[in-house]
């Protein structure tokens, strides 16, 4: 099985004042489609090194997200001069709005 979506981040180009990048996913029109992350199987996030494609970190989402329609899968964060990955797995009911509010954004 291959990855469904790919996001490429050039961490060397991230401005110094940025110390964290949250990786979040929402289910499009989840309420209309009556879907949630509890219905999604085998979801994961993984970080690959662009040089050679070696997997650096991986987080498999459990099926505990039975009512959540938005999810912060993880964070890429600065640790001194290095970047690291932290699995989060925090779900939100109601989609993008509640997720955005957790970051102080009024959606």
N, C-alpha and C positions, 0 to 999 in steps of 0.2 A: 504494500500500500504506500502511496506517495502522499506528500503534503498537499492539502487542498489550497492553502493560501500561503504566500511568502511575503514577508516584509523585510527589506534590507535596510539596515541602519549602519552608516559609516560613523562609528564612534569617534574617530579622529577628527571629524568635522563638527561635532557637537560643541557649541560654545561653552566656555569654562564655567559660566554661571548656571548652567543646567547640570544638576547632579542626579536626576532620576528620570527615567522614562517608564511610564506604566504601559503595560500591554493589556488592553481590554478588548472584549468581544461582546457584541450584542446579537440577539436573534432578531432579524428584520421582521417587523410586523408580528411579533410574538403573540400579542394578545388576540389579534384577528385570526391568526393561524392556530391559536391554542397550543403553543409550543413553549417548552422551557428546557433548561439544561439537563434536567433529569431524564429527558427523552433522547439525549444525544449520547451515543456510546463512542468510546475510544477517542475522545478529544484530548489533545495534548498541545503543549507548546515546547519548542526546543530551540536552543541557540546553537548556531553553527559558526565555526571559524571560516571566514571567506577563503582563506588559503587552504585549499584541500577539502573543505566541507566537513571537517571533523566535528562531531557533536560535542559541545562543551557542557551543556546542561539540558535537562529535560524535566518536564512536570506533566504528569498524566492527571487529567481532571477526573475525580471520582464521580459517581452518579448520585451524589448527595444533593446536587443542585435542583431538587425536584420542583421548586417554584420560581427559581431565579431565571430572569430573561436577559441579564447583563452580568458580566463576570470580569473581574480583574484577574487574569491568569498569573501575571507576575510582574516584576520590576527589574529593569536593568539600572544599576546604580553605581556611582563613583565610589571607589574605596581608595583614597589617595590618588595615585597615578593610574590605577587599574580600574576596569569595569567588571562588575560581578552581576550575577543573576540571583534573584530571590523569588521562590514560588510563593504566591499569595492565595489564589483560589477563593477570593471573596466574591460572593454573589449578591445581586441586587434584584429585588422584585420591582417591576415597573419599567424596566429597560434603561435607556440612556440617561433619562432625567435624574433618577436617584444616584446613578453612578457619578454623573457630572457634579452633583451637589456634594458628594463625598470629597471632591477636590476643590470645593468652594466656588464652583461655576454655577451660575443661575441659568439653567437651561430653558 
